[in-house]
Amino acid sequence: MKQRKPIVIANWKLNGGLDLICTSVASFIGKHFAAQIAICPPYLYMRDMLTFLQYSELQIGSQNVSRYESGAYTGETSAQMLKQAGCSICLIGHSERRAMFAENNEGCQIKVRTALNHELLPVLCVGENQQQREANITEQVLREQLRGGLTDIDLTGKDLCIAYEPVWAIGTGLAATPAIAQEVHQFIRAELTRIFDEATANRVRILYGGSVTKSNARDLLQQTDIDGLLVGGASLDPGHFVAICEQASELAEIDG
């Protein structure tokens, strides 16, 4: 039986608008979830979503956070600003940012520390691409990303999430099977034990992301070391996303 509270995070990426905000929030009004639920919209729509949050249990997350606290850094948004805006979660090192914006492990480590310092829940994203998978170096890639992104991080009294997102599965419809995902998540938890200690590793929630749908969500969440889901395309359909969240909550109530 898992003691870690399930978490489901929607990553809207560069999608959405006021209509999606209204329909998404409306889909959650009056519903209670045993799982933690968050949506990461584009920055511009955070305030609009917060207007409706008093009527739902949704939390707001950010798709990124600056490594800088303040200064002449055009286009950046600091952890303090996100916190003041009502944000409680932030994604760090998503594969698209690593690939398109040259984010590296060192930068991710700074962002994790910055997020923790401002009481945001950091979700460090890790994962291998198709080439690395075929070369059978998945564990090596994950080890480097985890150690590089978590070096000298102190989690005393603080929470951290890891999101495993196999790059080859993102937006392709080729989700990792529950068994494959569990095997990788088990490796990640073992690596967290080596970085921190067993007690800390056992309280870190590890999410799976990569072509998550309402059809595979339950099977993924039933795995021992899969504590949540990072949902991309399916989260743009409010009814579909609610169905995923309901499955996570049902399993949470069973485990609870």
C-alpha positions in Angstrom: 0.0 0.0 0.0 1.4 3.4 -1.0 1.5 6.2 1.6 2.4 8.9 -0.9 -0.5 11.1 -2.0 -1.1 10.9 -5.7 -0.6 14.0 -7.8 -1.8 14.8 -11.3 -0.4 17.8 -13.1 -1.7 19.2 -16.4 0.9 20.8 -18.6 -0.9 23.0 -21.2 2.4 24.0 -22.8 1.8 26.8 -25.4 -1.9 26.1 -25.6 -5.2 27.2 -24.1 -7.1 30.4 -23.7 -9.9 31.9 -21.7 -12.5 29.4 -23.0 -10.4 26.4 -21.9 -9.8 28.0 -18.5 -13.5 28.5 -18.0 -14.5 25.0 -19.1 -11.6 23.4 -17.2 -12.4 25.1 -13.9 -16.1 24.5 -14.4 -15.4 20.8 -14.8 -13.9 20.7 -11.3 -16.4 22.8 -9.4 -18.2 20.8 -6.7 -15.9 17.8 -7.1 -13.6 16.5 -4.3 -10.4 14.7 -5.1 -8.3 12.6 -2.8 -5.4 13.3 -5.1 -3.5 16.6 -5.5 -4.5 18.2 -8.8 -2.7 21.1 -10.6 -2.8 22.8 -13.9 0.2 24.6 -15.5 -1.2 27.1 -18.0 0.8 29.7 -19.9 2.0 32.5 -17.6 -0.5 34.9 -19.1 -3.5 33.0 -17.9 -2.4 32.3 -14.3 -4.4 35.3 -12.9 -7.5 34.3 -14.8 -7.4 30.8 -13.4 -6.8 32.1 -9.9 -10.0 34.1 -10.1 -11.9 30.8 -10.3 -9.9 28.8 -7.9 -12.0 29.6 -4.9 -14.7 27.4 -6.4 -12.5 24.3 -6.9 -9.6 22.3 -5.4 -7.3 23.0 -8.3 -3.8 24.3 -7.8 -1.9 26.5 -10.2 1.6 25.5 -11.4 4.2 27.1 -13.6 5.8 25.4 -16.6 9.1 27.0 -15.8 10.9 29.2 -13.2 13.8 31.6 -13.6 17.1 30.7 -12.0 17.5 34.4 -11.1 15.9 36.2 -8.2 15.7 39.6 -9.9 17.6 41.9 -12.2 18.1 42.6 -15.9 16.9 39.3 -17.2 14.3 40.1 -19.9 11.5 37.6 -20.3 12.2 35.8 -17.0 9.7 35.1 -14.1 11.2 34.5 -10.7 10.1 32.0 -8.0 9.1 34.9 -5.7 6.9 36.4 -8.4 5.2 33.0 -9.0 4.6 32.5 -5.3 3.1 36.0 -5.0 0.9 35.3 -8.0 -0.6 32.3 -6.2 1.4 29.5 -7.9 2.3 26.5 -5.7 4.1 24.1 -8.1 6.7 24.6 -10.9 8.0 22.2 -13.6 11.8 22.2 -14.0 13.8 20.8 -16.8 11.0 19.6 -19.1 12.4 17.8 -22.0 11.1 20.4 -24.5 13.0 23.1 -22.5 16.1 20.9 -22.4 16.0 20.4 -26.2 14.8 23.7 -27.4 16.2 26.2 -24.8 19.4 24.4 -23.9 18.5 23.9 -20.3 21.1 21.7 -18.6 21.4 19.8 -15.3 23.3 22.6 -13.6 20.6 25.1 -14.4 17.9 22.7 -13.2 19.7 22.3 -9.9 19.7 26.1 -9.4 16.0 26.2 -10.3 15.2 23.4 -7.8 17.0 25.3 -5.0 15.3 28.6 -5.9 11.9 27.0 -6.0 12.4 25.3 -2.6 13.6 28.6 -1.1 10.3 30.2 -2.1 8.2 27.3 -0.9 7.2 26.2 -4.4 7.0 22.4 -5.1 9.6 21.7 -7.7 8.8 18.9 -10.2 12.2 17.9 -11.8 11.6 16.3 -15.2 14.0 13.6 -16.4 13.9 11.2 -19.3 15.8 9.6 -22.2 15.2 10.1 -25.9 14.7 7.4 -28.5 18.4 7.3 -29.4 19.4 6.9 -25.8 16.8 4.2 -25.2 18.0 2.2 -28.3 21.6 2.6 -27.1 20.5 1.0 -23.7 21.8 4.0 -21.7 18.5 5.0 -20.0 19.8 4.5 -16.5 23.0 6.4 -17.3 21.0 9.4 -18.6 18.7 9.4 -15.7 21.5 9.1 -13.2 23.2 12.1 -14.7 20.0 14.2 -14.7 19.1 13.3 -11.2 22.5 13.8 -9.7 23.1 16.9 -11.7 19.8 18.4 -10.8 19.8 17.5 -7.1 23.4 18.0 -6.1 23.6 19.6 -2.6 19.9 20.0 -2.4 18.6 19.9 1.2 15.1 18.4 1.4 14.8 18.7 5.2 11.2 19.7 5.8 10.6 20.2 2.1 8.9 18.3 -0.7 10.1 17.4 -4.2 8.6 15.6 -7.1 10.3 13.8 -10.0 8.6 13.4 -13.3 9.9 10.6 -15.6 9.0 11.6 -19.1 10.5 9.3 -21.8 11.0 11.7 -24.6 10.1 9.1 -27.2 6.6 8.8 -25.7 5.7 12.5 -25.4 2.9 13.4 -27.8 3.5 10.3 -29.9 0.8 8.1 -28.5 3.5 5.5 -27.6 3.3 5.5 -23.8 5.6 3.3 -21.9 3.9 0.2 -20.7 3.1 0.2 -16.9 5.7 -2.5 -16.4 8.4 -0.6 -18.2 7.5 2.7 -16.4 7.5 0.9 -13.0 11.0 -0.5 -13.7 12.3 3.0 -14.5 10.5 4.5 -11.5 12.0 1.9 -9.3 15.5 2.8 -10.6 14.8 6.5 -9.9 13.8 5.8 -6.3 16.9 3.7 -5.8 19.0 6.6 -7.2 17.2 9.1 -4.9 18.2 6.8 -2.0 21.8 7.1 -3.0 21.6 10.9 -3.4 19.7 11.5 -0.2 18.7 8.5 2.0 16.0 5.8 2.0 13.5 7.8 4.1 13.7 10.8 1.9 13.5 8.7 -1.3 10.4 7.0 0.0 8.5 10.3 0.4 9.5 11.8 -2.9 6.6 11.4 -5.4 7.6 10.2 -8.8 5.3 11.0 -11.7 5.0 9.4 -15.1 4.6 11.6 -18.2 4.3 10.6 -21.8 1.1 10.0 -23.8 -1.0 9.7 -20.6 -4.7 9.1 -21.3 -7.7 8.0 -19.3 -7.2 4.6 -20.9 -3.8 4.0 -19.4 -3.9 6.2 -16.3 -5.2 3.6 -13.9 -2.8 0.9 -14.9 0.1 3.3 -14.5 -1.0 4.6 -11.1 -1.4 1.1 -9.8 2.4 0.5 -10.1 4.3 0.6 -6.8 6.6 3.5 -7.6 4.3 5.6 -9.8 2.8 8.3 -7.6 1.3 10.6 -10.1 0.9 11.7 -13.7 2.2 14.6 -15.8 -0.5 15.0 -18.5 0.1 16.9 -21.7 -2.3 16.7 -24.7 -5.1 14.9 -22.8 -5.3 17.8 -20.3 -6.5 20.1 -23.0 -9.8 18.2 -23.0 -11.4 19.0 -19.6 -13.6 16.0 -19.5 -10.7 13.7 -20.4 -8.5 15.3 -17.7 -11.2 15.1 -15.0 -11.5 11.4 -15.8 -7.8 10.9 -15.2 -8.0 12.8 -11.9 -11.0 10.8 -10.8 -9.1 7.6 -11.4 -6.1 8.9 -9.3 -8.5 9.8 -6.5 -10.2 6.5 -6.5 -6.9 4.7 -6.1 -5.8 7.2 -3.4 -8.9 6.4 -1.4 -8.2 2.7 -1.7 -4.6 3.2 -0.5 -5.7 5.6 2.2 
